[in-house]
Amino acid sequence: MKLAVVGAHLSGQPLNKQLTERNAKLLRTTRTAPAYKLYALANTTPPKPGLVRTRESNAGSIEVEVWDLAPLDFATFMELVPPPMCIGTLELEDGEKVKGFLVEPYAIAGAAEITALGGWRNYLKSLQ
């Protein structure tokens, strides 16, 4: 099963081990279709972004990694996804639709929008 990750599960980030421990394989780094907004969520450990699909046709295109997991490994991975994070369907820039991380809309209240930075890694660099 394909899974798109956008933040703390990216390669080199603190939760990536949850994928690698399940023998997930990185398929590619790509971007979402330009229909998403990215937020730096408050009070999450480790720090996490929240991705929200919008109705705006000119929202942001956000960097994601697409990983491949066996169905059983995907199931055990899902046990680790805490609220307000959720798994939905993301549209990639090439039109492919894959399962991926989104956030429940209530969690973006008070969160900083970081869409213009184009992805979580760029946001982390901007903090340095």
C-alpha positions as CSV (number, residue, x, y, z in Angstrom):
1,M,0.0,0.0,0.0
2,K,1.3,3.5,-0.8
3,L,1.4,6.1,1.9
4,A,2.4,9.8,1.5
5,V,4.0,11.4,4.5
6,V,4.5,15.1,4.9
7,G,6.3,15.8,8.3
8,A,7.7,13.9,11.2
9,H,7.7,10.6,9.1
10,L,9.9,12.0,6.3
11,S,13.4,10.5,5.9
12,G,15.6,11.8,8.6
13,Q,12.8,13.0,10.8
14,P,12.0,11.6,14.3
15,L,9.1,9.3,13.4
16,N,10.6,7.9,10.2
17,K,11.6,4.8,12.2
18,Q,7.9,3.8,12.4
19,L,8.1,3.2,8.7
20,T,11.5,1.6,8.4
21,E,10.8,-0.7,11.3
22,R,7.9,-2.1,9.2
23,N,10.2,-2.6,6.2
24,A,8.5,0.3,4.3
25,K,10.3,1.3,1.1
26,L,10.7,4.8,-0.1
27,L,9.3,5.0,-3.6
28,R,9.8,8.7,-4.4
29,T,9.8,12.3,-3.2
30,T,7.2,14.4,-5.0
31,R,4.6,17.1,-4.4
32,T,0.9,17.3,-3.9
33,A,-1.4,18.8,-6.4
34,P,-1.7,22.6,-5.8
35,A,-4.8,22.2,-3.6
36,Y,-3.4,22.0,0.0
37,K,-2.4,24.2,2.9
38,L,0.2,23.3,5.4
39,Y,0.2,24.3,9.0
40,A,2.8,24.1,11.9
41,L,0.6,22.5,14.6
42,A,0.9,23.8,18.1
43,N,1.7,21.5,21.1
44,T,2.7,18.4,19.2
45,T,5.6,16.2,20.2
46,P,7.6,15.8,18.1
47,P,6.6,18.9,16.2
48,K,4.2,18.0,13.3
49,P,2.6,19.7,10.4
50,G,-1.0,19.5,9.4
51,L,-2.0,19.2,5.8
52,V,-5.5,20.3,4.8
53,R,-7.1,20.0,1.3
54,T,-8.8,23.2,0.2
55,R,-11.3,24.1,-2.5
56,E,-8.9,26.8,-3.7
57,S,-7.4,25.9,-7.1
58,N,-4.3,28.0,-6.3
59,A,-3.4,26.7,-2.9
60,G,0.0,25.2,-2.3
61,S,1.9,22.2,-3.7
62,I,3.6,20.5,-0.7
63,E,6.6,18.2,-0.7
64,V,5.8,14.6,0.3
65,E,7.5,11.2,0.3
66,V,5.6,8.2,-0.9
67,W,6.3,5.0,0.9
68,D,5.2,1.4,0.2
69,L,4.1,-0.8,3.0
70,A,2.7,-4.4,3.0
71,P,-1.0,-4.4,4.1
72,L,-0.3,-5.9,7.5
73,D,2.4,-3.4,8.2
74,F,0.1,-0.6,7.1
75,A,-2.4,-1.8,9.6
76,T,0.1,-1.9,12.5
77,F,1.3,1.6,11.4
78,M,-2.3,3.0,11.6
79,E,-2.3,2.0,15.3
80,L,0.4,4.6,15.8
81,V,-1.4,7.6,14.2
82,P,-2.7,9.8,17.0
83,P,-5.4,12.4,16.7
84,P,-5.7,15.0,15.3
85,M,-3.6,13.3,12.5
86,C,-5.6,11.1,10.2
87,I,-5.1,9.2,6.9
88,G,-7.1,10.2,3.9
89,T,-6.5,10.4,0.1
90,L,-4.0,12.8,-1.2
91,E,-3.7,13.9,-4.9
92,L,-0.2,14.2,-6.1
93,E,1.1,16.7,-8.7
94,D,0.9,14.0,-11.4
95,G,-2.7,13.2,-10.6
96,E,-2.0,9.9,-8.8
97,K,-4.1,9.5,-5.6
98,V,-2.6,7.7,-2.6
99,K,-3.3,7.4,1.1
100,G,-1.6,10.0,3.1
101,F,-1.4,12.2,6.2
102,L,-4.0,14.9,6.7
103,V,-5.1,16.7,9.9
104,E,-8.5,17.1,11.4
105,P,-9.6,20.7,10.7
106,Y,-10.1,21.7,14.3
107,A,-6.3,21.3,14.9
108,I,-5.4,24.2,12.7
109,A,-7.0,26.8,14.9
110,G,-4.1,29.0,16.1
111,A,-1.6,27.1,14.0
112,A,0.8,29.0,11.7
113,E,0.2,28.5,8.0
114,I,3.4,27.5,6.4
115,T,2.1,26.7,2.9
116,A,4.4,29.2,1.2
117,L,7.5,27.4,2.3
118,G,6.5,24.4,0.2
119,G,7.0,21.7,2.8
120,W,8.0,20.6,6.3
121,R,11.8,20.5,5.7
122,N,11.8,24.0,4.4
123,Y,9.8,25.1,7.5
124,L,12.4,23.5,9.8
125,K,15.2,25.2,7.9
126,S,13.5,28.5,8.3
127,L,13.6,28.1,12.1
128,Q,17.4,27.9,12.2
